Amino acid sequence: MTMPPATLATDTELLRQLRDGVSAAFQTLYQRHQAPVYRFALLRTGSGDTAADIVQEVFMGLLTGSFHYDPLRGLLQNFLFGVARKLILKHEQPRLRLSSLPDAGPDDESAQELASDDGEPLARLLENETAEQVRRALAQLAPHYRDAVILYELHDMSYLDIADICQVDIGTVRSRLSRGRAALAKRLAAHRPAALQESI
């Protein structure tokens, strides 16, 4: 049986080839998933160096098998985002122990109106802001809100995907996204000149 070209193979097939020692399979997986994982890590940490280290650790873990991926439990992309998120949280632990998180509140849905599927106001703000302004505003969000906003608004992931990556239920994702959107929009608007804010 002839194997499909690497670029056409599924992630599962490429992982099977990788276990069989086909080095090109790892290269294809890396090319397919490195950029989104790096972008998530960069937005999540605010540091290019840290993001590069996270990506390296994610893919080395995939290569060596130290991070075990089970295709029956979901998409490889979600698994890689989940691993990156856990590594980021581990990296942040020493710093978070020394600082309080004023945004960190309960995730119960009764405390906050559920996120609307219509993200137009925030989407417009994101389109009009420079990347640096967005990164600064994201960095001010509590980590669990940051995860939801980055994955939904900037990676176009579904609530179900985010729930899988963050290991929470969909209701929690909706609540975190609602709170995160509101906080991000407020921070972005605060950076705008008053005249420009009035015109939006």
GUVEX-109291 format. One record per residue (C-alpha): x, y, z; residue in one letter. Coordinates in Angstrom, 1 decimal. Layout:
N
        x        y        z   aa
        X        Y        Z    a
...
! end
This chain:
200
        x        y        z   aa
      0.0      0.0      0.0    m
      1.4      3.4     -1.0    t
      1.5      6.1      1.6    m
     -0.1      9.4      0.6    p
      2.3     12.4      0.2    p
      3.1     13.9      3.5    a
      1.3     17.1      2.8    t
     -1.9     15.2      2.1    l
     -1.6     12.8      5.0    a
     -3.8     13.2      8.1    t
     -2.2     14.0     11.4    d
     -2.9     10.5     12.6    t
     -1.2      9.0      9.6    e
      1.8     11.3     10.0    l
      2.1     10.3     13.7    l
      2.0      6.7     12.7    r
      4.8      7.4     10.2    q
      6.7      9.3     12.9    l
      6.6      6.3     15.2    r
      7.9      4.2     12.3    d
     10.9      6.5     12.0    g
      9.9      8.6      9.0    v
     11.6     11.9      9.7    s
      9.7     13.8      7.0    a
      6.5     13.1      8.9    a
      7.7     15.2     11.9    f
      8.7     18.0      9.5    q
      5.3     18.0      8.0    t
      3.5     18.0     11.4    l
      5.8     20.8     12.5    y
      5.1     22.9      9.4    q
      1.4     22.3      9.7    r
      1.0     23.2     13.4    h
      4.0     25.3     14.5    q
      2.7     28.7     13.5    a
     -0.7     28.6     15.2    p
      0.9     27.2     18.4    v
      3.6     29.9     18.4    y
      1.0     32.6     17.8    r
     -1.0     31.3     20.7    f
      2.1     31.1     23.0    a
      3.2     34.6     21.9    l
     -0.2     36.2     22.6    l
     -0.5     34.3     25.8    r
      2.9     35.1     27.2    t
      3.7     38.4     25.5    g
      7.3     37.1     24.9    s
      8.7     35.9     21.7    g
     11.6     34.1     23.4    d
      9.2     32.3     25.8    t
      6.8     31.4     23.0    a
      9.7     29.9     21.0    a
     10.8     27.9     24.1    d
      7.2     26.6     24.6    i
      6.9     25.6     20.9    v
     10.2     23.8     21.1    q
      9.1     21.9     24.2    e
      5.7     21.0     22.7    v
      7.2     19.5     19.5    f
     10.1     17.8     21.2    m
      7.6     16.2     23.5    g
      5.6     15.1     20.4    l
      8.8     13.8     18.8    l
     10.0     11.8     21.8    t
      6.6     10.6     22.8    g
      6.8     12.2     26.2    s
      3.4     13.9     25.5    f
      1.1     11.0     24.6    h
     -1.6     11.9     22.0    y
     -4.6      9.7     21.7    d
     -6.4     10.3     18.3    p
     -9.6      8.9     19.9    l
     -9.8     11.8     22.3    r
     -9.7     14.7     19.8    g
     -7.8     16.6     17.2    l
     -4.0     16.9     17.3    l
     -4.3     20.7     17.0    q
     -6.3     20.9     20.2    n
     -3.9     18.5     22.0    f
     -0.9     20.7     21.0    l
     -2.7     23.9     22.2    f
     -3.6     22.1     25.4    g
      0.1     21.0     26.0    v
      1.3     24.6     25.2    a
     -1.2     26.0     27.6    r
     -0.1     23.7     30.4    k
      3.5     24.5     29.8    l
      2.7     28.2     29.9    i
      0.8     27.8     33.2    l
      3.8     25.9     34.6    k
      6.1     28.7     33.4    h
      3.9     31.4     35.0    e
      3.4     29.7     38.4    q
      6.3     31.4     40.2    p
      5.2     34.8     39.0    r
      1.5     34.2     39.7    l
      2.3     33.2     43.3    r
      3.8     36.7     43.8    l
      1.0     38.7     42.3    s
     -2.7     38.9     42.7    s
     -5.2     38.6     39.9    l
     -7.8     41.3     40.2    p
     -9.7     39.9     37.2    d
     -9.9     36.4     38.6    a
    -13.4     35.8     39.8    g
    -15.9     32.9     39.8    p
    -16.7     31.5     36.4    d
    -20.3     30.7     37.3    d
    -22.7     31.8     34.6    e
    -25.1     33.6     37.0    s
    -22.4     36.1     37.8    a
    -22.0     37.3     34.2    q
    -24.1     37.4     31.2    e
    -23.2     34.6     28.8    l
    -21.0     35.5     25.9    a
    -22.9     36.4     22.8    s
    -22.1     34.6     19.5    d
    -22.0     38.0     17.9    d
    -18.6     39.3     18.7    g
    -18.8     42.3     16.3    e
    -17.9     45.1     18.8    p
    -14.8     43.4     19.9    l
    -14.0     42.2     16.4    a
    -14.1     45.8     15.2    r
    -11.8     46.9     18.0    l
     -9.3     44.1     17.3    l
     -9.2     45.0     13.6    e
     -8.5     48.6     14.3    n
     -5.8     48.1     16.9    e
     -2.1     47.5     16.3    t
     -0.7     44.2     17.2    a
      1.3     45.7     20.0    e
     -1.8     47.4     21.6    q
     -3.7     44.0     21.4    v
     -0.7     42.2     23.0    r
     -0.5     44.8     25.8    r
     -4.3     44.6     26.5    a
     -4.3     40.8     26.4    l
     -1.3     40.7     28.9    a
     -3.5     42.6     31.4    q
     -6.2     39.9     31.4    l
     -6.2     37.1     33.9    a
     -4.7     34.0     32.3    p
     -7.9     31.9     32.1    h
     -9.8     34.8     30.4    y
     -6.8     35.3     28.1    r
     -6.9     31.7     27.0    d
    -10.6     31.9     26.0    a
    -10.3     35.2     24.1    v
     -7.1     34.3     22.2    i
     -8.5     30.9     21.1    l
    -11.9     32.2     20.2    y
    -11.3     35.6     18.7    e
     -7.8     35.1     17.2    l
     -7.8     31.4     16.4    h
    -11.5     31.0     15.4    d
    -11.9     28.0     17.7    m
    -15.3     26.7     18.8    s
    -16.5     26.6     22.4    y
    -16.2     22.8     22.2    l
    -12.5     23.1     21.1    d
    -11.7     25.6     23.8    i
    -13.4     23.4     26.4    a
    -11.2     20.5     25.2    d
     -8.0     22.6     25.3    i
     -8.7     24.2     28.7    c
    -10.2     21.1     30.2    q
    -13.4     22.9     31.4    v
    -17.0     22.7     30.4    d
    -18.6     24.7     27.7    i
    -20.5     26.9     30.2    g
    -17.2     27.9     31.8    t
    -15.8     28.7     28.4    v
    -18.8     31.0     27.6    r
    -18.5     32.7     31.0    s
    -14.7     33.3     30.6    r
    -15.1     34.5     27.1    l
    -17.8     37.0     28.1    s
    -15.8     38.4     30.9    r
    -12.6     38.4     28.9    g
    -14.2     40.1     25.9    r
    -15.6     42.8     28.1    a
    -12.3     43.4     29.9    a
    -10.3     43.4     26.7    l
    -12.7     45.8     24.9    a
    -12.5     48.1     27.9    k
     -8.7     48.1     28.0    r
     -8.5     48.6     24.2    l
    -11.0     51.5     24.3    a
     -9.0     53.1     27.1    a
     -6.0     53.4     24.8    h
     -8.0     55.3     22.2    r
     -8.1     59.1     21.9    p
    -11.4     60.4     23.2    a
    -12.4     61.8     19.7    a
    -11.8     58.5     18.1    l
    -13.8     56.6     20.8    q
    -16.8     58.9     20.1    e
    -16.7     58.0     16.4    s
    -16.9     54.3     16.9    i
! end
